[in-house]
């Protein structure tokens, strides 16, 4: 970090009280560190929304492997994105349900589209994705 800059913020007392309770519960040592984390998160979110930066995404899918064709469809989609996929993990949750976790890296817009496509596959019971920064350019 190239030094720090101090600045003032005007905020309603009730909002500050709620903020202080949250950051205390989360274990922050100071408001400053909590605010820095919030700003970093906002910047990263704007970057992946705009498609400006590369990102890393974890996609989690829960599906019933006994449903015809779904496992093959997921595998086929993964093979078409082999250059972007960093790793996958397959977990048997019970006799029918499986969890597929896919970590993918690349252009944030393409990653988001890939994740949304996977989640839209017929037979996916539940799924979600989290896109995070590669860490480049973040202090």
N, C-alpha and C positions, 0 to 999 in steps of 0.2 A: 504494500500500500504506500502511495506517495504522500504521506502525511494525511491529516484530516482537516476538515473545514467545519467550524461551528456555525450553526444557524438557529434562529428562533422559529418556533411554531406556535401559532395561536390555536387553541383547541378548547371546546366547552368542557367544564369540570367533570360532568357526568361521563362524557366519552373518555376522558383521561383516566378516571377511576376504573372504568371497565377494562381499558387497555392495561393499566397497571396490574389488575388482578389476573388477567390472562398471561401477561409476560412473567409474572411471579410464579404462576402455576406451571408454566412451561420451562422455568428454570433460567431465564435470562438474568444476567448479572446487572444489566442496565437497560434503560429505555433506548439508548443510542444503538446498542447491538440489535435490539428488536426492530428498530426503525431501519437499520441497514439491511437486515434480512428481508423486511417488507419491500424495500426499494429494489433489492436484487431480484426478488420474486416477480415484481411488477415488470422490471426490464426484461427478464427472461420470457415472461408470458407475452409481452408485446413482440419480442423477436420471433417467437414461434408462431404467433398469430399472423405476422407479416410474411413469414417464410424467408426472412433475411439471413438467418443463421442455421448452421447445422445443429442438430439436437440428438438426444438419446431418448428412446421411448421404451417403456415396459408395457406390454400388452398382456392382459390376463383374460383367458377364455374358459368358461365352464360349459361342458357339453356332455351329452349322453352318447357314448361311443357305440352303443347298440343301434342307434338311429342310422339307417343306411346312408352311406356316402359322406357323412360329415367329417370323419377323421381323414378320409382321402382328400376331400375338398381343402381342408386346412393345410395338409401336407403339400398339396399341389400349389396352393397360393404361396406357401413358404419357399418352395423350390423356384418359383418365378421371381423371388426377391432375395436370392441367395447372397448377392453382393452386399446388401444392406443389413442382413440379419447377422448379429454378433453371436447369439446363442439362443437355444430353445431348451425348455425343460417340460417334461410330460410327467404328470403325477396322477396316479389312480386314486381317486377320492373314495370310491366304493365300487361295488360290482358293476355299476353302470356309468357313473359320472367321472369325468376326467378334467383335470386342470392343465391347460397349455399356457405356458409363460414364454413370451417371445421378447427378446431384447433386440432392438433395431436402431441403427445409427445412420444419419444422413440429413438431407434437407428437411427442415421442420414441416414444410407444407406437404411434401410427399409422404413423410412419416404419418402425419395426421390423416391423410387420405387412406393410407394403407391400414391404419388402425380402425378407422371407421368402416372400411370395407369388410375387414375380418369380423367386426362386431355385428355386421348386417347379415352374415351368412345364416341361412335358414338352419335352425337346430341349435344355435348358440343359446344356452339358457340364461347366461349372465356373462358380462364382460365389462372391462373398463381399461383405460390406458392413462398413463402418466408420462408427460413429456418434460424432460429436464434439459438444462444446458449441458454442453460438453465441458463447461468450466473455463473455456478460453475467454479472456477479456473480462472476467469477473474478479473483483478484488474482495 
